Amino acid sequence: MEIILWGALASLAAGLMTGVGALPALAGRSLSRRANDALLGFAAGVMLSASYFSLLLPGIEAAEALAGGRLAAALVAAAGLVLGVAAVAAINAVLPHEHFAQGLEGTDPGRMGRIWLFVLAIAIHNFPEGMAVGIGFAGGDIARGTALAIGIGLQNAPEGLAVAVALRGVGYPVGRAVLVATLTGLIEPAGGLAGVVLVTASAALLPWGLAFAAGAMLYVISHEIIPDIHSHGHAGAATAGLTAGLVVMMVLDVALG
């Protein structure tokens, strides 16, 4: 129960950083497109680094301890990663949602309001992040889980500001824009609780869960973030941000792990 509590609270803290990042919007602050792409590039870099150093590599180590061989461990990690990618891709195809850049995706939303379509889009993004934090704690490795929570929290802050600014750009009042940005971050504790409970239930699920979370985040990076930040003519700033995020998360993982 202590590990489950750690996972749930850490994913909640990481999710709340979305609201913290959105607070400058209350003062009327906005972002240039270049700065927005650089900050979201940073978020992508953190997620990419976390997927590899904090999830996939520990998943391979856990699989090797259980399976007793490197090839078997690599196959388990590969299968878990592919399942993570496939699961988020399937959700993305079925769940109606809307991105400001890509527009409407998924099935017919019917009369669902645009604001809820946007919230669902962020949910597809944030749920795997929360799940990654929860699974990071599930093996009992508090240091690894803490590094993941800090990294995901850091990348949530610029995302929160980007969400609030985007909502302001389509006419939402500043208070409501910040509130919606904060609420999108609160989807992460649900993912964190699901991840830590599922993997804590069986040690055999740990390598699968770690690789699954890595695959889920890789899908979000490749399908959503990178295409968006490279579509406005600021690829250099986006790549610099991604590099900075990757380095920061790698240092966090090595220092705390």
C-alpha positions in Angstrom: 0.0 0.0 0.0 2.9 2.4 0.7 4.2 1.9 -2.9 0.7 2.5 -4.3 0.4 5.7 -2.3 3.8 6.9 -3.5 2.9 6.2 -7.1 -0.5 8.0 -6.8 0.8 11.0 -5.0 3.9 11.4 -7.3 1.7 11.3 -10.4 -0.7 13.8 -8.8 2.2 16.2 -8.1 3.5 15.8 -11.7 0.0 16.4 -13.0 -0.5 19.6 -10.9 2.6 21.1 -12.6 0.4 21.6 -15.6 -1.6 24.1 -13.6 1.5 25.7 -12.2 2.8 26.2 -15.8 -0.5 27.7 -16.8 -0.4 30.4 -14.1 1.5 33.0 -16.2 -1.6 33.2 -18.4 -3.4 34.8 -15.5 -1.1 37.8 -15.9 -1.8 38.0 -19.6 1.5 36.5 -20.6 1.7 34.8 -24.0 4.3 32.9 -26.0 5.8 33.4 -29.3 5.5 30.5 -31.7 9.2 30.0 -31.5 9.3 29.9 -27.7 6.2 27.6 -27.7 7.9 25.1 -30.1 11.1 25.2 -28.0 9.3 24.5 -24.7 7.2 21.7 -26.2 10.4 20.3 -27.7 11.8 20.3 -24.2 8.8 18.3 -23.1 9.3 15.8 -25.9 13.0 15.5 -24.9 12.1 14.7 -21.3 9.6 12.1 -22.5 12.0 10.5 -24.9 14.8 10.3 -22.3 12.4 8.9 -19.7 11.1 6.3 -22.2 14.6 5.0 -22.7 16.6 5.5 -19.4 13.8 5.3 -16.9 11.5 2.8 -18.5 12.8 0.6 -21.3 16.3 -0.1 -19.8 14.9 -1.0 -16.4 12.3 -3.0 -18.1 14.9 -5.1 -19.9 16.8 -5.6 -16.6 13.6 -6.7 -14.8 12.8 -9.1 -17.7 16.3 -10.6 -17.7 16.0 -11.2 -13.9 12.7 -13.0 -14.5 13.5 -14.8 -17.8 17.1 -15.6 -17.1 18.4 -14.6 -20.6 19.1 -11.4 -22.6 17.3 -12.5 -25.7 14.1 -13.4 -23.8 14.4 -10.1 -22.0 14.8 -8.1 -25.2 11.8 -9.9 -26.7 9.6 -9.1 -23.7 10.6 -5.4 -23.8 10.0 -5.2 -27.5 6.6 -6.8 -27.2 5.6 -4.5 -24.3 6.8 -1.5 -26.2 4.8 -2.4 -29.3 1.7 -3.1 -27.2 2.1 0.4 -25.6 2.3 2.0 -29.1 -0.6 0.0 -30.4 -2.8 0.7 -27.3 -2.5 4.5 -27.6 -2.8 4.4 -31.4 -6.1 2.4 -30.9 -7.4 4.9 -28.3 -6.4 7.8 -30.6 -8.4 6.2 -33.5 -11.5 5.5 -31.4 -11.8 8.4 -28.9 -13.1 11.6 -30.5 -10.7 14.5 -29.7 -9.3 17.7 -31.2 -5.8 19.2 -31.5 -5.4 22.8 -32.4 -2.8 21.8 -35.0 -4.1 18.5 -36.4 -7.8 19.2 -36.0 -10.5 16.7 -35.3 -9.4 13.0 -34.9 -11.1 9.8 -33.8 -14.7 8.9 -34.3 -17.6 11.3 -34.8 -18.0 13.3 -31.6 -21.7 14.1 -32.2 -22.7 17.1 -30.1 -19.7 17.0 -27.8 -18.4 20.6 -27.2 -15.0 21.6 -28.5 -13.6 22.2 -25.1 -14.2 18.6 -24.1 -12.7 17.3 -27.4 -9.6 19.3 -26.5 -9.6 17.8 -22.9 -9.8 14.3 -24.4 -6.9 15.1 -26.7 -4.8 16.1 -23.7 -6.1 13.0 -21.8 -4.6 10.7 -24.5 -1.4 12.6 -24.0 -1.3 12.7 -20.2 -2.6 9.3 -19.1 0.5 7.4 -20.3 2.7 10.0 -18.5 0.9 9.3 -15.2 1.0 5.6 -15.9 4.8 5.8 -16.4 5.3 7.5 -13.1 3.1 5.0 -11.2 4.9 2.0 -12.9 8.2 3.6 -12.0 7.4 3.2 -8.3 5.7 -0.2 -8.7 9.0 -2.1 -8.6 9.8 -0.6 -5.2 12.5 1.7 -6.7 11.6 5.0 -5.1 14.6 6.8 -6.7 13.6 5.8 -10.2 10.0 6.8 -9.6 11.0 10.1 -8.1 13.2 10.9 -11.1 10.3 10.1 -13.4 7.9 12.2 -11.4 10.3 15.2 -11.4 11.0 14.9 -15.1 7.3 14.5 -16.1 6.4 17.4 -13.8 9.1 19.6 -15.5 7.8 18.9 -18.9 4.1 19.4 -17.8 4.8 23.1 -16.9 5.5 24.3 -20.4 2.6 22.1 -21.7 0.3 23.8 -19.2 1.3 27.2 -20.4 0.9 26.2 -24.0 -2.6 24.8 -23.4 -3.7 27.9 -21.5 -2.3 30.2 -24.2 -3.9 28.1 -27.0 -7.3 28.3 -25.3 -7.0 32.1 -24.8 -6.2 32.3 -28.6 -9.6 30.7 -29.4 -11.5 33.1 -27.1 -11.7 31.4 -23.7 -11.6 33.7 -20.7 -8.2 33.6 -18.9 -9.5 32.1 -15.7 -11.3 29.3 -17.6 -8.2 28.6 -19.8 -6.0 28.2 -16.7 -8.7 26.0 -15.0 -9.0 23.7 -18.1 -5.2 23.4 -18.3 -5.0 22.4 -14.7 -7.8 19.8 -15.1 -6.0 18.2 -18.0 -3.1 17.6 -15.7 -5.3 15.9 -13.2 -5.7 13.0 -15.6 -2.2 11.9 -14.7 -3.0 10.6 -11.2 -5.6 8.2 -12.8 -2.9 6.8 -15.0 -0.4 6.7 -12.1 -2.8 4.8 -9.9 -3.7 2.4 -12.7 -0.1 1.7 -13.4 1.2 1.2 -9.9 -1.8 -1.0 -8.8 -1.6 -3.2 -11.9 2.2 -3.8 -11.7 2.3 -4.1 -7.9 -0.3 -7.0 -8.2 2.3 -9.2 -9.9 6.1 -8.9 -10.2 5.9 -10.6 -13.6 4.1 -7.6 -15.0 6.9 -5.1 -14.1 9.0 -5.5 -17.3 5.8 -5.5 -19.4 4.5 -2.4 -17.7 7.7 -0.5 -18.0 8.1 -1.3 -21.7 4.3 -0.6 -22.3 4.6 2.9 -20.7 7.7 3.6 -22.8 5.8 2.6 -26.0 2.8 4.7 -25.0 5.0 7.8 -24.5 6.9 7.2 -27.7 3.6 7.2 -29.7 2.7 10.6 -28.2 6.1 12.0 -29.0 6.1 10.8 -32.6 2.4 11.2 -33.5 1.6 14.5 -31.8 4.5 16.6 -30.3 7.2 16.4 -33.0 4.9 16.9 -36.0 3.4 19.9 -34.3 6.6 21.6 -33.2 8.2 21.1 -36.6 5.3 22.6 -38.6 5.9 26.3 -37.9 9.3 26.9 -39.3 11.2 26.8 -36.0 12.8 23.3 -36.3 16.1 24.6 -34.8 14.5 25.9 -31.7 12.4 22.8 -31.3 15.4 20.5 -31.7 17.4 22.6 -29.2 14.5 22.3 -26.7 14.3 18.5 -27.3 18.0 18.1 -26.7 17.8 20.1 -23.5 14.9 18.1 -22.2 16.6 14.8 -23.0 19.8 15.9 -21.2 17.9 17.1 -18.1 15.9 13.9 -17.8 19.0 11.8 -18.4 20.9 13.6 -15.6 18.0 13.3 -13.3 17.7 9.6 -13.9 21.4 9.0 -13.4 21.7 11.3 -10.4 18.7 9.9 -8.5 18.8 6.4 -9.8 
